[in-house]
Amino acid sequence: MNAQELKAKTPDELRTELVALKKEAFNLRFQQATGQLENTARMRVLRRGVARIKTVLNQKAAEAAN
């Protein structure tokens, strides 16, 4: 998901998406620990997605404060 799509969402939708990504990352960490992880690049994509969502949330919070 790109930043433009994220900016169009509400903060509640972004938080829901953030929780889903964190759950997926948790599951991928378990798969990696047990040697079952096939797509290692997915972890990088998830980390960047989490960071992107947090950035948009912070931007929206800064706009609301002004």
mmJSON file of the N, C-alpha and C atoms, coordinates in Angstrom:
{"data_MODEL":{"atom_site":{
"group_PDB":["ATOM","ATOM","ATOM","ATOM","ATOM","ATOM","ATOM","ATOM","ATOM","ATOM","ATOM","ATOM","ATOM","ATOM","ATOM","ATOM","ATOM","ATOM","ATOM","ATOM","ATOM","ATOM","ATOM","ATOM","ATOM","ATOM","ATOM","ATOM","ATOM","ATOM","ATOM","ATOM","ATOM","ATOM","ATOM","ATOM","ATOM","ATOM","ATOM","ATOM","ATOM","ATOM","ATOM","ATOM","ATOM","ATOM","ATOM","ATOM","ATOM","ATOM","ATOM","ATOM","ATOM","ATOM","ATOM","ATOM","ATOM","ATOM","ATOM","ATOM","ATOM","ATOM","ATOM","ATOM","ATOM","ATOM","ATOM","ATOM","ATOM","ATOM","ATOM","ATOM","ATOM","ATOM","ATOM","ATOM","ATOM","ATOM","ATOM","ATOM","ATOM","ATOM","ATOM","ATOM","ATOM","ATOM","ATOM","ATOM","ATOM","ATOM","ATOM","ATOM","ATOM","ATOM","ATOM","ATOM","ATOM","ATOM","ATOM","ATOM","ATOM","ATOM","ATOM","ATOM","ATOM","ATOM","ATOM","ATOM","ATOM","ATOM","ATOM","ATOM","ATOM","ATOM","ATOM","ATOM","ATOM","ATOM","ATOM","ATOM","ATOM","ATOM","ATOM","ATOM","ATOM","ATOM","ATOM","ATOM","ATOM","ATOM","ATOM","ATOM","ATOM","ATOM","ATOM","ATOM","ATOM","ATOM","ATOM","ATOM","ATOM","ATOM","ATOM","ATOM","ATOM","ATOM","ATOM","ATOM","ATOM","ATOM","ATOM","ATOM","ATOM","ATOM","ATOM","ATOM","ATOM","ATOM","ATOM","ATOM","ATOM","ATOM","ATOM","ATOM","ATOM","ATOM","ATOM","ATOM","ATOM","ATOM","ATOM","ATOM","ATOM","ATOM","ATOM","ATOM","ATOM","ATOM","ATOM","ATOM","ATOM","ATOM","ATOM","ATOM","ATOM","ATOM","ATOM","ATOM","ATOM","ATOM","ATOM","ATOM","ATOM","ATOM","ATOM","ATOM","ATOM","ATOM"],
"id":[1,2,3,4,5,6,7,8,9,10,11,12,13,14,15,16,17,18,19,20,21,22,23,24,25,26,27,28,29,30,31,32,33,34,35,36,37,38,39,40,41,42,43,44,45,46,47,48,49,50,51,52,53,54,55,56,57,58,59,60,61,62,63,64,65,66,67,68,69,70,71,72,73,74,75,76,77,78,79,80,81,82,83,84,85,86,87,88,89,90,91,92,93,94,95,96,97,98,99,100,101,102,103,104,105,106,107,108,109,110,111,112,113,114,115,116,117,118,119,120,121,122,123,124,125,126,127,128,129,130,131,132,133,134,135,136,137,138,139,140,141,142,143,144,145,146,147,148,149,150,151,152,153,154,155,156,157,158,159,160,161,162,163,164,165,166,167,168,169,170,171,172,173,174,175,176,177,178,179,180,181,182,183,184,185,186,187,188,189,190,191,192,193,194,195,196,197,198],
"type_symbol":["N","C","C","N","C","C","N","C","C","N","C","C","N","C","C","N","C","C","N","C","C","N","C","C","N","C","C","N","C","C","N","C","C","N","C","C","N","C","C","N","C","C","N","C","C","N","C","C","N","C","C","N","C","C","N","C","C","N","C","C","N","C","C","N","C","C","N","C","C","N","C","C","N","C","C","N","C","C","N","C","C","N","C","C","N","C","C","N","C","C","N","C","C","N","C","C","N","C","C","N","C","C","N","C","C","N","C","C","N","C","C","N","C","C","N","C","C","N","C","C","N","C","C","N","C","C","N","C","C","N","C","C","N","C","C","N","C","C","N","C","C","N","C","C","N","C","C","N","C","C","N","C","C","N","C","C","N","C","C","N","C","C","N","C","C","N","C","C","N","C","C","N","C","C","N","C","C","N","C","C","N","C","C","N","C","C","N","C","C","N","C","C","N","C","C","N","C","C"],
"label_atom_id":["N","CA","C","N","CA","C","N","CA","C","N","CA","C","N","CA","C","N","CA","C","N","CA","C","N","CA","C","N","CA","C","N","CA","C","N","CA","C","N","CA","C","N","CA","C","N","CA","C","N","CA","C","N","CA","C","N","CA","C","N","CA","C","N","CA","C","N","CA","C","N","CA","C","N","CA","C","N","CA","C","N","CA","C","N","CA","C","N","CA","C","N","CA","C","N","CA","C","N","CA","C","N","CA","C","N","CA","C","N","CA","C","N","CA","C","N","CA","C","N","CA","C","N","CA","C","N","CA","C","N","CA","C","N","CA","C","N","CA","C","N","CA","C","N","CA","C","N","CA","C","N","CA","C","N","CA","C","N","CA","C","N","CA","C","N","CA","C","N","CA","C","N","CA","C","N","CA","C","N","CA","C","N","CA","C","N","CA","C","N","CA","C","N","CA","C","N","CA","C","N","CA","C","N","CA","C","N","CA","C","N","CA","C","N","CA","C","N","CA","C","N","CA","C","N","CA","C","N","CA","C"],
"label_alt_id":[null,null,null,null,null,null,null,null,null,null,null,null,null,null,null,null,null,null,null,null,null,null,null,null,null,null,null,null,null,null,null,null,null,null,null,null,null,null,null,null,null,null,null,null,null,null,null,null,null,null,null,null,null,null,null,null,null,null,null,null,null,null,null,null,null,null,null,null,null,null,null,null,null,null,null,null,null,null,null,null,null,null,null,null,null,null,null,null,null,null,null,null,null,null,null,null,null,null,null,null,null,null,null,null,null,null,null,null,null,null,null,null,null,null,null,null,null,null,null,null,null,null,null,null,null,null,null,null,null,null,null,null,null,null,null,null,null,null,null,null,null,null,null,null,null,null,null,null,null,null,null,null,null,null,null,null,null,null,null,null,null,null,null,null,null,null,null,null,null,null,null,null,null,null,null,null,null,null,null,null,null,null,null,null,null,null,null,null,null,null,null,null,null,null,null,null,null,null],
"label_comp_id":["MET","MET","MET","ASN","ASN","ASN","ALA","ALA","ALA","GLN","GLN","GLN","GLU","GLU","GLU","LEU","LEU","LEU","LYS","LYS","LYS","ALA","ALA","ALA","LYS","LYS","LYS","THR","THR","THR","PRO","PRO","PRO","ASP","ASP","ASP","GLU","GLU","GLU","LEU","LEU","LEU","ARG","ARG","ARG","THR","THR","THR","GLU","GLU","GLU","LEU","LEU","LEU","VAL","VAL","VAL","ALA","ALA","ALA","LEU","LEU","LEU","LYS","LYS","LYS","LYS","LYS","LYS","GLU","GLU","GLU","ALA","ALA","ALA","PHE","PHE","PHE","ASN","ASN","ASN","LEU","LEU","LEU","ARG","ARG","ARG","PHE","PHE","PHE","GLN","GLN","GLN","GLN","GLN","GLN","ALA","ALA","ALA","THR","THR","THR","GLY","GLY","GLY","GLN","GLN","GLN","LEU","LEU","LEU","GLU","GLU","GLU","ASN","ASN","ASN","THR","THR","THR","ALA","ALA","ALA","ARG","ARG","ARG","MET","MET","MET","ARG","ARG","ARG","VAL","VAL","VAL","LEU","LEU","LEU","ARG","ARG","ARG","ARG","ARG","ARG","GLY","GLY","GLY","VAL","VAL","VAL","ALA","ALA","ALA","ARG","ARG","ARG","ILE","ILE","ILE","LYS","LYS","LYS","THR","THR","THR","VAL","VAL","VAL","LEU","LEU","LEU","ASN","ASN","ASN","GLN","GLN","GLN","LYS","LYS","LYS","ALA","ALA","ALA","ALA","ALA","ALA","GLU","GLU","GLU","ALA","ALA","ALA","ALA","ALA","ALA","ASN","ASN","ASN"],
"label_asym_id":["A","A","A","A","A","A","A","A","A","A","A","A","A","A","A","A","A","A","A","A","A","A","A","A","A","A","A","A","A","A","A","A","A","A","A","A","A","A","A","A","A","A","A","A","A","A","A","A","A","A","A","A","A","A","A","A","A","A","A","A","A","A","A","A","A","A","A","A","A","A","A","A","A","A","A","A","A","A","A","A","A","A","A","A","A","A","A","A","A","A","A","A","A","A","A","A","A","A","A","A","A","A","A","A","A","A","A","A","A","A","A","A","A","A","A","A","A","A","A","A","A","A","A","A","A","A","A","A","A","A","A","A","A","A","A","A","A","A","A","A","A","A","A","A","A","A","A","A","A","A","A","A","A","A","A","A","A","A","A","A","A","A","A","A","A","A","A","A","A","A","A","A","A","A","A","A","A","A","A","A","A","A","A","A","A","A","A","A","A","A","A","A","A","A","A","A","A","A"],
"label_entity_id":["1","1","1","1","1","1","1","1","1","1","1","1","1","1","1","1","1","1","1","1","1","1","1","1","1","1","1","1","1","1","1","1","1","1","1","1","1","1","1","1","1","1","1","1","1","1","1","1","1","1","1","1","1","1","1","1","1","1","1","1","1","1","1","1","1","1","1","1","1","1","1","1","1","1","1","1","1","1","1","1","1","1","1","1","1","1","1","1","1","1","1","1","1","1","1","1","1","1","1","1","1","1","1","1","1","1","1","1","1","1","1","1","1","1","1","1","1","1","1","1","1","1","1","1","1","1","1","1","1","1","1","1","1","1","1","1","1","1","1","1","1","1","1","1","1","1","1","1","1","1","1","1","1","1","1","1","1","1","1","1","1","1","1","1","1","1","1","1","1","1","1","1","1","1","1","1","1","1","1","1","1","1","1","1","1","1","1","1","1","1","1","1","1","1","1","1","1","1"],
"label_seq_id":[1,1,1,2,2,2,3,3,3,4,4,4,5,5,5,6,6,6,7,7,7,8,8,8,9,9,9,10,10,10,11,11,11,12,12,12,13,13,13,14,14,14,15,15,15,16,16,16,17,17,17,18,18,18,19,19,19,20,20,20,21,21,21,22,22,22,23,23,23,24,24,24,25,25,25,26,26,26,27,27,27,28,28,28,29,29,29,30,30,30,31,31,31,32,32,32,33,33,33,34,34,34,35,35,35,36,36,36,37,37,37,38,38,38,39,39,39,40,40,40,41,41,41,42,42,42,43,43,43,44,44,44,45,45,45,46,46,46,47,47,47,48,48,48,49,49,49,50,50,50,51,51,51,52,52,52,53,53,53,54,54,54,55,55,55,56,56,56,57,57,57,58,58,58,59,59,59,60,60,60,61,61,61,62,62,62,63,63,63,64,64,64,65,65,65,66,66,66],
"pdbx_PDB_ins_code":[null,null,null,null,null,null,null,null,null,null,null,null,null,null,null,null,null,null,null,null,null,null,null,null,null,null,null,null,null,null,null,null,null,null,null,null,null,null,null,null,null,null,null,null,null,null,null,null,null,null,null,null,null,null,null,null,null,null,null,null,null,null,null,null,null,null,null,null,null,null,null,null,null,null,null,null,null,null,null,null,null,null,null,null,null,null,null,null,null,null,null,null,null,null,null,null,null,null,null,null,null,null,null,null,null,null,null,null,null,null,null,null,null,null,null,null,null,null,null,null,null,null,null,null,null,null,null,null,null,null,null,null,null,null,null,null,null,null,null,null,null,null,null,null,null,null,null,null,null,null,null,null,null,null,null,null,null,null,null,null,null,null,null,null,null,null,null,null,null,null,null,null,null,null,null,null,null,null,null,null,null,null,null,null,null,null,null,null,null,null,null,null,null,null,null,null,null,null],
"Cartn_x":[0.845,0.0,0.896,0.608,1.448,0.945,1.73,1.422,0.157,-0.107,-1.316,-2.575,-2.584,-3.745,-3.904,-2.793,-2.854,-3.346,-2.942,-3.359,-4.864,-5.468,-6.903,-7.723,-7.088,-7.806,-7.901,-8.87,-9.028,-8.022,-7.751,-6.827,-7.263,-8.564,-9.04,-8.746,-8.945,-8.636,-7.142,-6.332,-4.883,-4.453,-5.055,-4.709,-5.096,-6.235,-6.668,-5.678,-5.249,-4.27,-2.939,-2.555,-1.31,-1.348,-2.465,-2.607,-2.512,-3.133,-3.089,-1.661,-0.918,0.458,1.336,1.116,1.915,1.624,0.368,0.023,0.701,0.691,1.334,2.841,3.447,4.881,5.189,4.336,4.504,4.484,3.52,3.43,4.642,5.127,6.303,7.55,7.655,8.794,8.773,7.595,7.491,7.859,7.411,7.76,9.262,9.888,11.332,12.059,11.566,12.213,12.121,11.042,10.862,11.371,11.905,12.452,11.413,10.218,9.144,8.927,9.664,9.467,10.047,9.2,9.632,9.983,9.166,9.371,9.955,11.269,11.918,11.762,11.536,11.374,10.081,9.124,7.846,8.058,9.045,9.309,9.732,10.563,11.012,9.837,8.977,7.815,6.903,6.727,5.876,6.464,7.769,8.407,8.241,8.41,8.26,6.808,5.895,4.476,4.088,4.607,4.344,4.905,6.119,6.731,5.947,5.469,4.71,3.414,2.726,1.47,1.732,2.783,3.098,3.424,4.115,4.449,3.192,2.268,1.026,0.207,0.164,-0.558,0.042,1.356,2.02,1.754,1.727,1.427,0.002,-0.931,-2.323,-2.456,-1.721,-1.768,-1.19,-0.122,0.488,-0.463,-1.151,-2.121,-3.257,-3.715,-4.817,-4.396,-3.128,-2.645,-2.542,-2.35,-2.218,-3.551],
"Cartn_y":[-1.17,0.0,1.24,2.17,3.36,4.467,5.5,6.575,7.33,7.479,8.199,7.478,6.166,5.397,5.511,5.528,5.623,6.995,8.045,9.391,9.581,8.79,8.904,8.222,7.398,6.663,7.484,7.106,7.762,7.176,7.891,7.352,5.999,5.803,4.511,3.381,3.646,2.638,2.342,3.377,3.191,2.354,2.605,1.82,0.357,0.112,-1.26,-1.955,-1.245,-1.788,-2.056,-1.175,-1.328,-2.581,-2.821,-4.012,-5.269,-5.25,-6.417,-6.695,-5.653,-5.843,-6.361,-5.862,-6.331,-7.794,-8.206,-9.619,-10.499,-10.033,-10.798,-10.903,-9.81,-9.819,-10.791,-10.826,-11.756,-13.2,-13.501,-14.858,-15.201,-14.235,-14.481,-14.72,-14.027,-14.266,-15.688,-16.197,-17.576,-18.55,-18.269,-19.13,-19.139,-17.981,-17.907,-18.698,-18.61,-19.309,-20.822,-21.295,-22.733,-23.222,-22.319,-22.706,-22.924,-22.399,-22.599,-21.394,-20.321,-19.099,-19.274,-19.09,-19.265,-17.927,-16.91,-15.617,-14.642,-14.587,-13.734,-12.254,-11.926,-10.529,-9.935,-10.789,-10.31,-9.571,-10.005,-9.345,-7.891,-7.677,-6.321,-5.464,-6.023,-5.292,-4.904,-5.82,-5.535,-4.427,-4.497,-3.463,-2.089,-2.033,-0.75,-0.289,-1.23,-0.879,-0.311,-0.923,-0.421,0.99,1.191,2.515,3.544,3.143,4.06,4.469,3.509,3.812,4.726,4.436,5.282,6.708,6.847,8.172,8.945,8.295,8.971,9.33,8.444,8.74,9.966,10.031,11.182,12.466,12.373,13.552,14.043,13.103,13.485,14.098,13.557,14.106,15.518,15.748,17.08,18.087,17.642,18.524,18.879,17.893,18.129,19.077,19.027,19.895,21.349,21.553,22.935,23.476],
"Cartn_z":[0.0,0.0,0.0,-0.872,-0.962,-0.038,0.091,1.032,0.649,-0.638,-1.066,-0.597,-0.702,-0.249,1.261,1.97,3.422,3.872,3.171,3.548,3.386,2.507,2.279,3.368,4.186,5.234,6.508,7.338,8.628,9.624,10.709,11.714,12.294,12.444,12.963,11.987,10.702,9.688,9.667,9.842,9.854,11.057,12.198,13.39,13.213,12.584,12.317,11.389,10.357,9.411,10.12,11.023,11.773,12.639,13.3,14.132,13.269,12.112,11.225,10.758,10.408,9.965,11.093,12.299,13.433,13.756,13.62,13.841,12.8,11.554,10.493,10.724,11.175,11.464,12.599,13.595,14.713,14.206,13.35,12.803,11.945,11.185,10.356,11.202,12.33,13.221,13.762,14.082,14.547,13.429,12.224,11.101,10.874,11.024,10.828,11.915,13.136,14.246,14.089,13.482,13.307,11.961,11.143,9.854,8.773,8.954,7.978,7.067,7.298,6.522,5.123,4.114,2.733,2.076,2.319,1.673,2.698,2.77,3.764,3.438,2.193,1.805,2.366,2.7,3.245,4.569,5.357,6.638,6.413,5.412,5.097,4.641,3.816,3.323,4.493,5.436,6.591,7.457,7.709,8.537,7.902,6.605,5.905,5.908,5.799,5.856,7.207,8.268,9.617,9.76,9.295,9.388,8.58,7.423,6.565,7.258,7.876,8.565,9.76,10.523,11.671,11.233,10.115,9.598,9.242,8.556,8.161,9.397,10.388,11.614,12.327,12.375,13.004,12.229,10.907,10.101,10.36,10.45,10.708,12.104,13.084,14.432,14.463,13.709,13.653,12.992,11.96,11.299,12.23,13.009,13.928,15.053,15.439,16.515,16.075,14.79,14.288,14.029],
"occupancy":[1.0,1.0,1.0,1.0,1.0,1.0,1.0,1.0,1.0,1.0,1.0,1.0,1.0,1.0,1.0,1.0,1.0,1.0,1.0,1.0,1.0,1.0,1.0,1.0,1.0,1.0,1.0,1.0,1.0,1.0,1.0,1.0,1.0,1.0,1.0,1.0,1.0,1.0,1.0,1.0,1.0,1.0,1.0,1.0,1.0,1.0,1.0,1.0,1.0,1.0,1.0,1.0,1.0,1.0,1.0,1.0,1.0,1.0,1.0,1.0,1.0,1.0,1.0,1.0,1.0,1.0,1.0,1.0,1.0,1.0,1.0,1.0,1.0,1.0,1.0,1.0,1.0,1.0,1.0,1.0,1.0,1.0,1.0,1.0,1.0,1.0,1.0,1.0,1.0,1.0,1.0,1.0,1.0,1.0,1.0,1.0,1.0,1.0,1.0,1.0,1.0,1.0,1.0,1.0,1.0,1.0,1.0,1.0,1.0,1.0,1.0,1.0,1.0,1.0,1.0,1.0,1.0,1.0,1.0,1.0,1.0,1.0,1.0,1.0,1.0,1.0,1.0,1.0,1.0,1.0,1.0,1.0,1.0,1.0,1.0,1.0,1.0,1.0,1.0,1.0,1.0,1.0,1.0,1.0,1.0,1.0,1.0,1.0,1.0,1.0,1.0,1.0,1.0,1.0,1.0,1.0,1.0,1.0,1.0,1.0,1.0,1.0,1.0,1.0,1.0,1.0,1.0,1.0,1.0,1.0,1.0,1.0,1.0,1.0,1.0,1.0,1.0,1.0,1.0,1.0,1.0,1.0,1.0,1.0,1.0,1.0,1.0,1.0,1.0,1.0,1.0,1.0,1.0,1.0,1.0,1.0,1.0,1.0],
"B_iso_or_equiv":[0.0,0.0,0.0,0.0,0.0,0.0,0.0,0.0,0.0,0.0,0.0,0.0,0.0,0.0,0.0,0.0,0.0,0.0,0.0,0.0,0.0,0.0,0.0,0.0,0.0,0.0,0.0,0.0,0.0,0.0,0.0,0.0,0.0,0.0,0.0,0.0,0.0,0.0,0.0,0.0,0.0,0.0,0.0,0.0,0.0,0.0,0.0,0.0,0.0,0.0,0.0,0.0,0.0,0.0,0.0,0.0,0.0,0.0,0.0,0.0,0.0,0.0,0.0,0.0,0.0,0.0,0.0,0.0,0.0,0.0,0.0,0.0,0.0,0.0,0.0,0.0,0.0,0.0,0.0,0.0,0.0,0.0,0.0,0.0,0.0,0.0,0.0,0.0,0.0,0.0,0.0,0.0,0.0,0.0,0.0,0.0,0.0,0.0,0.0,0.0,0.0,0.0,0.0,0.0,0.0,0.0,0.0,0.0,0.0,0.0,0.0,0.0,0.0,0.0,0.0,0.0,0.0,0.0,0.0,0.0,0.0,0.0,0.0,0.0,0.0,0.0,0.0,0.0,0.0,0.0,0.0,0.0,0.0,0.0,0.0,0.0,0.0,0.0,0.0,0.0,0.0,0.0,0.0,0.0,0.0,0.0,0.0,0.0,0.0,0.0,0.0,0.0,0.0,0.0,0.0,0.0,0.0,0.0,0.0,0.0,0.0,0.0,0.0,0.0,0.0,0.0,0.0,0.0,0.0,0.0,0.0,0.0,0.0,0.0,0.0,0.0,0.0,0.0,0.0,0.0,0.0,0.0,0.0,0.0,0.0,0.0,0.0,0.0,0.0,0.0,0.0,0.0,0.0,0.0,0.0,0.0,0.0,0.0],
"pdbx_formal_charge":[null,null,null,null,null,null,null,null,null,null,null,null,null,null,null,null,null,null,null,null,null,null,null,null,null,null,null,null,null,null,null,null,null,null,null,null,null,null,null,null,null,null,null,null,null,null,null,null,null,null,null,null,null,null,null,null,null,null,null,null,null,null,null,null,null,null,null,null,null,null,null,null,null,null,null,null,null,null,null,null,null,null,null,null,null,null,null,null,null,null,null,null,null,null,null,null,null,null,null,null,null,null,null,null,null,null,null,null,null,null,null,null,null,null,null,null,null,null,null,null,null,null,null,null,null,null,null,null,null,null,null,null,null,null,null,null,null,null,null,null,null,null,null,null,null,null,null,null,null,null,null,null,null,null,null,null,null,null,null,null,null,null,null,null,null,null,null,null,null,null,null,null,null,null,null,null,null,null,null,null,null,null,null,null,null,null,null,null,null,null,null,null,null,null,null,null,null,null],
"auth_seq_id":[1,1,1,2,2,2,3,3,3,4,4,4,5,5,5,6,6,6,7,7,7,8,8,8,9,9,9,10,10,10,11,11,11,12,12,12,13,13,13,14,14,14,15,15,15,16,16,16,17,17,17,18,18,18,19,19,19,20,20,20,21,21,21,22,22,22,23,23,23,24,24,24,25,25,25,26,26,26,27,27,27,28,28,28,29,29,29,30,30,30,31,31,31,32,32,32,33,33,33,34,34,34,35,35,35,36,36,36,37,37,37,38,38,38,39,39,39,40,40,40,41,41,41,42,42,42,43,43,43,44,44,44,45,45,45,46,46,46,47,47,47,48,48,48,49,49,49,50,50,50,51,51,51,52,52,52,53,53,53,54,54,54,55,55,55,56,56,56,57,57,57,58,58,58,59,59,59,60,60,60,61,61,61,62,62,62,63,63,63,64,64,64,65,65,65,66,66,66],
"auth_comp_id":["MET","MET","MET","ASN","ASN","ASN","ALA","ALA","ALA","GLN","GLN","GLN","GLU","GLU","GLU","LEU","LEU","LEU","LYS","LYS","LYS","ALA","ALA","ALA","LYS","LYS","LYS","THR","THR","THR","PRO","PRO","PRO","ASP","ASP","ASP","GLU","GLU","GLU","LEU","LEU","LEU","ARG","ARG","ARG","THR","THR","THR","GLU","GLU","GLU","LEU","LEU","LEU","VAL","VAL","VAL","ALA","ALA","ALA","LEU","LEU","LEU","LYS","LYS","LYS","LYS","LYS","LYS","GLU","GLU","GLU","ALA","ALA","ALA","PHE","PHE","PHE","ASN","ASN","ASN","LEU","LEU","LEU","ARG","ARG","ARG","PHE","PHE","PHE","GLN","GLN","GLN","GLN","GLN","GLN","ALA","ALA","ALA","THR","THR","THR","GLY","GLY","GLY","GLN","GLN","GLN","LEU","LEU","LEU","GLU","GLU","GLU","ASN","ASN","ASN","THR","THR","THR","ALA","ALA","ALA","ARG","ARG","ARG","MET","MET","MET","ARG","ARG","ARG","VAL","VAL","VAL","LEU","LEU","LEU","ARG","ARG","ARG","ARG","ARG","ARG","GLY","GLY","GLY","VAL","VAL","VAL","ALA","ALA","ALA","ARG","ARG","ARG","ILE","ILE","ILE","LYS","LYS","LYS","THR","THR","THR","VAL","VAL","VAL","LEU","LEU","LEU","ASN","ASN","ASN","GLN","GLN","GLN","LYS","LYS","LYS","ALA","ALA","ALA","ALA","ALA","ALA","GLU","GLU","GLU","ALA","ALA","ALA","ALA","ALA","ALA","ASN","ASN","ASN"],
"auth_asym_id":["A","A","A","A","A","A","A","A","A","A","A","A","A","A","A","A","A","A","A","A","A","A","A","A","A","A","A","A","A","A","A","A","A","A","A","A","A","A","A","A","A","A","A","A","A","A","A","A","A","A","A","A","A","A","A","A","A","A","A","A","A","A","A","A","A","A","A","A","A","A","A","A","A","A","A","A","A","A","A","A","A","A","A","A","A","A","A","A","A","A","A","A","A","A","A","A","A","A","A","A","A","A","A","A","A","A","A","A","A","A","A","A","A","A","A","A","A","A","A","A","A","A","A","A","A","A","A","A","A","A","A","A","A","A","A","A","A","A","A","A","A","A","A","A","A","A","A","A","A","A","A","A","A","A","A","A","A","A","A","A","A","A","A","A","A","A","A","A","A","A","A","A","A","A","A","A","A","A","A","A","A","A","A","A","A","A","A","A","A","A","A","A","A","A","A","A","A","A"],
"auth_atom_id":["N","CA","C","N","CA","C","N","CA","C","N","CA","C","N","CA","C","N","CA","C","N","CA","C","N","CA","C","N","CA","C","N","CA","C","N","CA","C","N","CA","C","N","CA","C","N","CA","C","N","CA","C","N","CA","C","N","CA","C","N","CA","C","N","CA","C","N","CA","C","N","CA","C","N","CA","C","N","CA","C","N","CA","C","N","CA","C","N","CA","C","N","CA","C","N","CA","C","N","CA","C","N","CA","C","N","CA","C","N","CA","C","N","CA","C","N","CA","C","N","CA","C","N","CA","C","N","CA","C","N","CA","C","N","CA","C","N","CA","C","N","CA","C","N","CA","C","N","CA","C","N","CA","C","N","CA","C","N","CA","C","N","CA","C","N","CA","C","N","CA","C","N","CA","C","N","CA","C","N","CA","C","N","CA","C","N","CA","C","N","CA","C","N","CA","C","N","CA","C","N","CA","C","N","CA","C","N","CA","C","N","CA","C","N","CA","C","N","CA","C","N","CA","C","N","CA","C","N","CA","C"],
"pdbx_PDB_model_num":[1,1,1,1,1,1,1,1,1,1,1,1,1,1,1,1,1,1,1,1,1,1,1,1,1,1,1,1,1,1,1,1,1,1,1,1,1,1,1,1,1,1,1,1,1,1,1,1,1,1,1,1,1,1,1,1,1,1,1,1,1,1,1,1,1,1,1,1,1,1,1,1,1,1,1,1,1,1,1,1,1,1,1,1,1,1,1,1,1,1,1,1,1,1,1,1,1,1,1,1,1,1,1,1,1,1,1,1,1,1,1,1,1,1,1,1,1,1,1,1,1,1,1,1,1,1,1,1,1,1,1,1,1,1,1,1,1,1,1,1,1,1,1,1,1,1,1,1,1,1,1,1,1,1,1,1,1,1,1,1,1,1,1,1,1,1,1,1,1,1,1,1,1,1,1,1,1,1,1,1,1,1,1,1,1,1,1,1,1,1,1,1,1,1,1,1,1,1]
}}}
